[in-house]
Amino acid sequence: MSDETELLEDGYTALVEINEGKVEEVVNEWIEGNFDPVKLLNKLADAMAEIGKKFESMEYFLPQVMIGAETMEKANKALSEKMAAEGVTSASLGTVVLATVEGDIHDLGKNLVGGMLKTAGFKVVDLGTDVPAAKIIAAAKENNTHLIAASALMSATMSSFKDILGLLEGMGIRDQFKLMIGGAPITQEYADEIGADYYAQNAAEAVEITKKAMAR
């Protein structure tokens, strides 16, 4: 059996290389070796960050990032079950409410953002697609989070972001929530124009913005 340091490096390399079988093998060996699950989760989270960088530099493309996120989620599940069996819970970095806006049924980008946020240590409340502004805000209030992440993949549904902001203003709670937006037709200029707090160009950027937003 490999030692702890060797397994950490093997897990990191395997995930960066999108080697699903090797990641699973490392996770199983880690659990059998009774090592600290949090250590491996943190190392795999570093690997996901590296995958995000490769995506930004166009060395990797969307299918690779999605496979990486799915592989990480499986590892996270197995290691979390191990922690639960030992009575250990992993602390969440915070909660994010995630949705595709009303009128839009596209979920590929949203799912990728959700997967990467989970692997980074955030709790994600995924409301799905075609979600009205009122439901998004209600979920944010119910889950006691100040960050809403919304996406639109069609120019025809971009105005739904304004509905969210307008409703927050009308309810007198705009200062309690931050809105991060993204999607194919969205730009930084558009985000500035409507008064959104953050614009994420891709999933890796969404994770970095979330980390900074939660730290504040």
C-alpha positions in Angstrom: 0.0 0.0 0.0 1.2 3.5 -0.8 1.9 5.9 2.0 -0.1 9.1 2.7 2.1 11.6 0.8 2.4 9.3 -2.2 -1.4 8.9 -2.3 -2.0 12.6 -2.1 0.2 13.3 -5.0 -1.2 10.4 -7.0 -4.8 11.7 -6.4 -3.9 15.2 -7.4 -2.1 14.1 -10.6 -4.9 11.6 -11.5 -7.6 14.2 -11.2 -5.7 16.9 -13.1 -5.2 14.3 -15.9 -8.9 13.4 -15.7 -8.1 9.8 -14.9 -11.4 8.7 -13.3 -10.2 5.1 -12.6 -7.0 6.2 -10.9 -8.8 8.8 -8.7 -11.3 6.1 -7.5 -8.4 3.7 -6.8 -6.6 6.4 -4.7 -9.8 7.2 -2.8 -10.4 3.5 -2.0 -6.8 3.0 -0.9 -7.0 6.2 1.2 -10.1 4.9 3.0 -8.6 1.5 3.5 -5.5 3.1 4.9 -7.7 5.0 7.4 -6.1 8.3 6.6 -7.7 11.7 7.3 -10.4 12.2 4.6 -10.2 16.0 4.8 -6.5 15.9 3.7 -7.4 14.1 0.4 -10.5 16.3 -0.2 -8.3 19.4 0.1 -5.7 18.0 -2.3 -8.4 17.1 -4.8 -9.9 20.6 -4.5 -6.5 21.9 -5.4 -6.6 19.6 -8.5 -10.0 21.0 -9.5 -8.6 24.6 -9.2 -5.8 23.5 -11.6 -8.4 22.1 -14.0 -10.1 25.4 -13.8 -6.9 27.2 -14.8 -6.4 24.8 -17.7 -9.9 25.6 -18.9 -9.3 29.3 -18.7 -6.1 28.9 -20.8 -8.1 26.7 -23.3 -5.8 23.8 -22.6 -8.9 21.9 -21.4 -12.4 22.2 -22.8 -15.9 21.9 -21.3 -16.2 18.0 -21.5 -13.0 17.6 -19.6 -14.0 20.0 -16.9 -17.4 18.3 -16.5 -15.8 14.8 -16.2 -13.3 16.3 -13.6 -16.2 17.8 -11.6 -18.2 14.5 -11.7 -15.1 12.5 -10.6 -14.5 15.0 -7.8 -18.1 14.7 -6.7 -17.8 10.9 -6.5 -14.7 11.2 -4.5 -16.3 13.7 -2.2 -19.3 11.4 -1.7 -17.1 8.4 -0.7 -14.9 10.4 1.6 -17.9 12.2 3.2 -19.5 8.9 3.9 -16.2 7.8 5.6 -16.3 11.0 7.7 -20.0 10.5 8.6 -19.3 7.0 9.7 -16.6 8.4 12.0 -18.9 11.1 13.3 -16.9 13.9 11.5 -18.6 16.5 9.5 -16.9 18.7 6.9 -17.4 22.4 7.4 -19.0 24.3 4.6 -17.5 27.5 3.4 -21.0 29.0 2.9 -24.2 28.5 1.0 -24.9 29.7 -2.6 -28.4 29.7 -4.2 -28.0 28.7 -7.9 -30.5 28.9 -10.7 -31.1 29.4 -14.4 -33.5 32.4 -14.8 -37.1 32.3 -15.7 -37.8 31.4 -19.3 -34.5 29.7 -19.8 -34.2 25.9 -19.7 -30.4 25.6 -20.3 -28.5 24.0 -17.4 -25.1 22.9 -18.7 -23.2 25.9 -17.4 -25.2 26.1 -14.2 -24.5 22.5 -13.5 -20.8 22.9 -14.1 -20.7 25.9 -11.7 -22.7 24.0 -9.1 -20.4 21.0 -9.3 -17.2 23.1 -9.0 -18.7 25.1 -6.1 -19.5 21.9 -4.2 -16.0 20.5 -4.8 -14.6 23.8 -3.5 -16.4 23.3 -0.2 -19.6 25.3 -0.7 -23.2 24.1 0.0 -25.2 24.7 -3.2 -28.9 25.1 -3.3 -29.7 24.3 -7.0 -33.2 25.5 -7.9 -32.9 24.2 -11.5 -34.0 26.0 -14.6 -36.8 28.4 -15.5 -36.9 29.8 -12.0 -38.9 33.0 -11.2 -37.2 35.8 -9.4 -39.5 35.5 -6.4 -38.6 31.8 -5.9 -34.8 32.6 -6.1 -35.1 35.3 -3.5 -37.3 33.2 -1.2 -34.7 30.4 -1.4 -31.8 32.8 -0.6 -33.8 34.0 2.5 -34.8 30.5 3.6 -31.2 29.3 3.3 -29.7 32.3 5.1 -27.3 33.1 2.3 -26.3 36.5 0.9 -25.1 35.2 -2.5 -27.3 34.4 -5.5 -25.7 32.9 -8.6 -28.0 33.1 -11.7 -27.4 32.2 -15.3 -29.0 33.0 -18.7 -28.0 31.2 -21.9 -30.3 33.2 -24.2 -30.3 36.9 -24.9 -34.1 36.8 -24.7 -34.0 35.8 -21.0 -31.3 38.3 -19.8 -33.9 40.7 -18.6 -34.8 38.2 -15.8 -31.7 39.4 -14.0 -33.3 42.8 -13.8 -36.4 41.2 -12.3 -34.3 39.7 -9.5 -32.6 43.1 -8.8 -35.9 44.9 -9.1 -37.7 42.6 -6.7 -34.9 42.9 -4.2 -35.1 46.7 -4.4 -38.9 46.6 -4.1 -38.7 44.4 -1.0 -36.2 46.8 0.5 -33.5 44.1 0.9 -31.2 44.8 -2.0 -28.3 45.5 0.4 -28.7 42.0 2.0 -27.9 40.0 -1.2 -25.2 39.9 -3.8 -26.0 38.8 -7.3 -23.5 37.0 -9.5 -24.5 36.5 -13.1 -23.1 34.6 -16.1 -24.0 32.8 -19.3 -23.1 32.9 -23.0 -24.6 36.3 -23.9 -23.6 38.0 -20.6 -20.7 40.5 -20.4 -19.0 42.6 -17.7 -20.5 45.7 -19.4 -24.0 44.2 -19.1 -23.5 43.3 -15.5 -22.3 46.8 -14.7 -25.3 48.3 -16.7 -27.9 46.5 -14.7 -26.2 46.8 -11.3 -25.3 43.1 -10.7 -22.6 42.7 -8.1 -20.4 40.1 -9.9 -20.0 38.7 -13.4 -18.4 35.3 -13.9 -17.1 34.4 -17.3 -16.8 30.7 -16.5 -17.1 28.2 -13.7 -13.6 28.5 -12.4 -14.1 32.3 -12.2 -17.4 31.8 -10.4 -15.6 29.7 -7.7 -13.0 32.4 -7.2 -15.6 35.2 -7.0 -17.7 33.1 -4.5 -14.6 32.6 -2.3 -14.0 36.4 -2.2 -17.7 37.2 -1.7 -18.0 34.8 1.2 -14.8 36.1 2.8 -16.4 39.5 2.9 
